[in-house]
Amino acid sequence: MYYVEDRTSTCVETIAACPIKRVAIVRYHNGREYTYSNVPALAIINLFLNSSISLGFWANKVKRFKGVTYKETGFNLYSKALLGV
């Protein structure tokens, strides 16, 4: 996984993604974390190469691609429990 966390975003804290596995993990500033599957490899590569892309814009656009699925993973702030991956 490669991390993108050096960009300012009002909603996304960091994104970890792998173009080979076509997976992206998006952590939002509110603490919620989502794992996106079947993300186009070109979209992930574009995120890494184009430093002007907003992390929030990218995450919002990717989840609308056909075939992309996502589920909440990580730490749930409300129940204080780890969620299954």
Secondary structure, DSSP 8 states (H G I E B T S, - for coil): -EEE-SS--SSEEEEEEETTTTEEEEEETTS-EEEEES--HHHHHHHHH-TTS-HHHHHHHHTTSTT-EEEEEEEETTTTEEE--
